[in-house]
Amino acid sequence: MTVNLEVAEGVGTLRLDRPPMNALDVATQDRLKELAEEATRRDDVRAVVIYGGEKVFAAGADIKEMQAMDHTAMVLRARGLQESFTAVARIPKPVVAAVTGYALGGGCELALCADFRIAADNAKLGQPEILLGLIPGAGGTQRLARLIGPSKAKDLIFTGRMVKADEARELGLVDRVVAADQVYAEAHAWAAKLAQGPAIALRAAKESIDTGLETDIETGLAVERGWFAGLFATEDRERGMRSFVEEGPGKAKFL
């Protein structure tokens, strides 16, 4: 399989496995969507890590496969391409990308689907589609602009240039830079910590933030209001408040 889902300690690792560069061909895209939906359904998956291995995250689309596609073929495929990445972005649990080596084109777009990005100090990220006479087609024009702002996104997308990890952090494209051999451990630790948290409240927080970014503030506030009130019906809310009153802040156990 080109993508695998491995679960341990409440953390599901979506592991890209298509050597040597984890090129995202159609089969890999479809498998990614399938496993993202599985991670969404599974109660034993409370947080997710996206990982491409020690050497490379994903170097982009399978260009040879794309070269053979004409306009009609891509019209039929483009929605499926976007839906595979959107399935990752819509996982209603904390998601962190562990980025090693290259994360280019579709690889960068996949990292953008995570809530948090930890990169190796030797990582290189970018959207080089313009150099092929294309634009990003798996959400890059939308998610990158929302993450780092339109002018910075336009710089990367218009030029197609790669950025090293430190510049990516300065741009806000990644959140933390660590030694290459520590990337997965750091990502797993981040996910494992959140996997111990209140699952429904985390889902509520993620949906409220993401919806607010995609719509107007009044709609975002309405979503937040609905989730906020709804959480008062949960056992986790009772447990969290009781622990706060009896033991002080930060000591509640939600599992």
C-alpha positions as CSV (number, residue, x, y, z in Angstrom):
1,M,0.0,0.0,0.0
2,T,1.2,3.5,-0.8
3,V,-0.3,4.9,2.5
4,N,-0.7,3.1,5.8
5,L,-2.5,3.9,9.0
6,E,-0.7,2.7,12.2
7,V,-2.3,3.3,15.6
8,A,-0.6,3.4,18.9
9,E,-1.4,5.2,22.2
10,G,-4.4,7.0,20.7
11,V,-2.3,8.4,17.8
12,G,-2.9,7.3,14.2
13,T,0.1,7.8,11.9
14,L,-0.8,8.3,8.2
15,R,2.4,7.0,6.7
16,L,3.2,7.7,3.1
17,D,5.1,4.8,1.6
18,R,5.8,5.2,-2.1
19,P,9.6,5.2,-2.5
20,P,11.8,7.0,-3.4
21,M,10.0,10.4,-3.2
22,N,6.4,9.6,-2.1
23,A,5.1,11.0,-5.4
24,L,1.3,11.5,-5.0
25,D,-0.2,9.6,-7.9
26,V,-3.9,8.9,-8.2
27,A,-3.8,5.6,-6.3
28,T,-2.0,7.3,-3.4
29,Q,-4.5,10.2,-3.4
30,D,-7.4,7.8,-3.2
31,R,-5.7,5.7,-0.5
32,L,-5.0,8.8,1.5
33,K,-8.7,9.8,1.3
34,E,-9.8,6.3,2.4
35,L,-7.5,6.2,5.4
36,A,-8.3,9.8,6.4
37,E,-11.9,8.8,6.6
38,E,-11.0,5.7,8.6
39,A,-9.1,7.8,11.0
40,T,-12.1,10.1,11.3
41,R,-14.4,7.2,12.2
42,R,-12.1,5.2,14.6
43,D,-12.6,5.9,18.3
44,D,-9.1,4.6,19.1
45,V,-7.6,7.4,16.9
46,R,-7.8,10.6,18.9
47,A,-5.0,12.5,17.1
48,V,-3.2,12.0,13.8
49,V,0.4,12.4,12.5
50,I,1.1,12.7,8.8
51,Y,4.6,11.3,8.0
52,G,6.5,10.5,4.9
53,G,9.5,8.7,6.5
54,E,13.0,9.8,7.6
55,K,14.1,11.1,4.2
56,V,11.2,12.8,2.4
57,F,7.7,13.9,3.2
58,A,6.3,14.1,-0.4
59,A,8.0,15.6,-3.4
60,G,4.8,16.3,-5.2
61,A,2.5,14.8,-7.8
62,D,3.5,12.0,-10.1
63,I,4.5,14.2,-13.0
64,K,4.8,11.4,-15.5
65,E,1.2,10.3,-14.7
66,M,0.0,13.9,-15.0
67,Q,1.8,14.4,-18.3
68,A,-0.3,11.7,-19.9
69,M,-3.5,13.4,-18.9
70,D,-5.3,15.8,-21.2
71,H,-7.8,18.5,-20.3
72,T,-10.8,16.1,-20.2
73,A,-9.0,13.7,-18.0
74,M,-8.0,16.4,-15.5
75,V,-11.5,17.8,-15.5
76,L,-12.7,14.4,-14.4
77,R,-9.9,14.0,-11.8
78,A,-9.5,17.5,-10.3
79,R,-12.4,17.1,-7.8
80,G,-11.1,13.7,-6.7
81,L,-7.7,15.2,-6.1
82,Q,-9.0,18.0,-4.0
83,E,-11.4,15.7,-2.1
84,S,-8.5,13.4,-1.0
85,F,-6.7,16.4,0.6
86,T,-9.9,17.8,2.0
87,A,-10.6,14.5,3.7
88,V,-7.3,15.0,5.7
89,A,-8.2,18.6,6.5
90,R,-11.6,17.6,7.7
91,I,-10.3,15.0,10.2
92,P,-12.1,16.3,13.3
93,K,-9.1,15.6,15.5
94,P,-5.8,17.3,16.1
95,V,-3.5,16.6,13.1
96,V,0.2,17.3,12.9
97,A,2.5,17.0,9.8
98,A,6.0,15.7,10.5
99,V,7.9,17.1,7.5
100,T,11.3,15.7,6.5
101,G,13.2,16.4,3.3
102,Y,11.1,17.7,0.5
103,A,7.5,18.8,0.8
104,L,6.8,20.3,-2.6
105,G,3.6,20.8,-4.7
106,G,1.1,18.3,-3.5
107,G,3.4,17.4,-0.6
108,C,3.3,21.0,0.7
109,E,-0.5,21.1,0.1
110,L,-0.8,17.9,2.2
111,A,1.2,19.5,5.0
112,L,-1.2,22.5,4.8
113,C,-4.1,20.2,5.7
114,A,-2.6,19.6,9.1
115,D,-3.4,21.8,12.2
116,F,0.3,22.1,13.1
117,R,3.6,21.5,11.2
118,I,6.9,20.3,12.6
119,A,9.7,20.4,10.1
120,A,13.2,18.9,10.0
121,D,16.0,21.5,9.9
122,N,16.9,20.2,6.4
123,A,13.3,20.4,5.1
124,K,12.5,22.3,1.9
125,L,8.9,23.4,1.1
126,G,7.3,25.0,-1.8
127,Q,4.6,25.2,-4.5
128,P,6.6,24.8,-7.8
129,E,3.6,24.2,-10.0
130,I,4.1,27.5,-11.9
131,L,7.4,26.1,-13.3
132,L,5.3,23.5,-15.1
133,G,2.8,26.1,-16.4
134,L,0.3,25.2,-13.7
135,I,-1.0,26.4,-10.4
136,P,-1.5,24.3,-7.2
137,G,-4.6,22.2,-7.6
138,A,-5.0,20.3,-4.3
139,G,-5.9,23.3,-2.2
140,G,-2.6,25.3,-2.2
141,T,-4.0,28.6,-3.5
142,Q,-6.6,28.6,-0.8
143,R,-4.9,27.0,2.3
144,L,-1.5,28.7,1.8
145,A,-3.1,32.1,1.5
146,R,-5.2,31.5,4.6
147,L,-2.2,30.3,6.6
148,I,0.5,32.9,5.7
149,G,-1.5,35.7,4.1
150,P,-2.1,36.5,0.4
151,S,1.1,38.4,-0.4
152,K,3.5,35.8,1.0
153,A,1.4,33.0,-0.6
154,K,1.6,34.8,-4.0
155,D,5.4,35.1,-3.7
156,L,5.8,31.4,-3.2
157,I,3.2,30.4,-5.8
158,F,4.1,33.0,-8.5
159,T,7.9,32.2,-8.3
160,G,7.7,28.5,-7.5
161,R,10.7,28.9,-5.2
162,M,11.5,26.4,-2.5
163,V,12.1,27.7,1.1
164,K,14.3,26.1,3.7
165,A,12.9,25.2,7.1
166,D,14.0,28.4,8.9
167,E,12.4,30.7,6.3
168,A,9.3,28.5,6.3
169,R,9.0,29.1,10.1
170,E,9.5,32.8,9.6
171,L,6.7,32.8,7.0
172,G,4.4,30.8,9.3
173,L,4.4,27.9,6.9
174,V,5.8,25.6,9.6
175,D,5.4,26.0,13.4
176,R,8.5,24.3,14.8
177,V,11.9,23.3,13.4
178,V,13.8,20.4,15.0
179,A,16.7,18.1,14.1
180,A,15.9,15.7,11.3
181,D,16.1,12.6,13.5
182,Q,13.6,14.1,16.0
183,V,10.8,15.1,13.7
184,Y,8.6,12.1,14.1
185,A,9.2,11.9,17.8
186,E,8.3,15.5,18.3
187,A,5.2,15.2,16.1
188,H,4.0,12.0,17.9
189,A,4.6,13.6,21.3
190,W,2.4,16.6,20.3
191,A,-0.3,14.3,19.0
192,A,-0.1,12.0,22.0
193,K,-0.5,14.9,24.5
194,L,-3.7,16.1,22.7
195,A,-4.9,12.5,22.4
196,Q,-5.3,12.6,26.2
197,G,-7.6,15.7,26.0
198,P,-11.3,16.1,25.7
199,A,-12.1,14.7,22.3
200,I,-15.4,16.5,21.7
201,A,-14.1,19.8,22.9
202,L,-11.1,19.5,20.6
203,R,-13.4,18.7,17.7
204,A,-15.5,21.7,18.6
205,A,-12.4,24.0,18.7
206,K,-11.1,22.8,15.4
207,E,-14.5,23.1,13.6
208,S,-15.1,26.5,15.1
209,I,-11.7,27.9,14.0
210,D,-11.8,26.3,10.5
211,T,-15.4,27.4,9.8
212,G,-14.6,30.9,11.0
213,L,-11.7,31.1,8.6
214,E,-13.8,29.9,5.7
215,T,-16.8,32.1,6.3
216,D,-17.8,35.5,7.7
217,I,-17.3,36.3,11.4
218,E,-21.1,36.2,12.2
219,T,-21.3,32.6,10.9
220,G,-18.1,31.7,12.8
221,L,-19.5,33.1,16.0
222,A,-22.8,31.2,15.5
223,V,-20.8,27.9,15.1
224,E,-18.7,28.7,18.2
225,R,-21.9,29.6,20.2
226,G,-23.5,26.3,19.2
227,W,-20.5,24.2,20.1
228,F,-19.9,26.1,23.4
229,A,-23.4,25.6,24.7
230,G,-23.5,22.0,23.4
231,L,-20.4,21.0,25.3
232,F,-22.3,21.6,28.6
233,A,-24.0,18.3,27.8
234,T,-20.8,16.3,27.8
235,E,-19.2,14.2,30.4
236,D,-15.9,15.7,29.7
237,R,-17.2,19.2,30.6
238,E,-18.5,17.8,33.9
239,R,-15.2,16.1,34.6
240,G,-13.1,19.1,33.7
241,M,-15.1,21.6,35.8
242,R,-15.3,19.3,38.8
243,S,-11.5,18.7,38.7
244,F,-10.9,22.4,38.5
245,V,-13.1,23.1,41.5
246,E,-11.7,20.3,43.6
247,E,-8.1,20.0,42.5
248,G,-7.2,23.2,40.7
249,P,-6.5,23.9,37.0
250,G,-5.0,21.5,34.5
251,K,-5.4,18.2,36.4
252,A,-8.5,16.7,34.8
253,K,-8.2,13.3,33.2
254,F,-10.4,12.8,30.1
255,L,-9.8,9.1,29.3
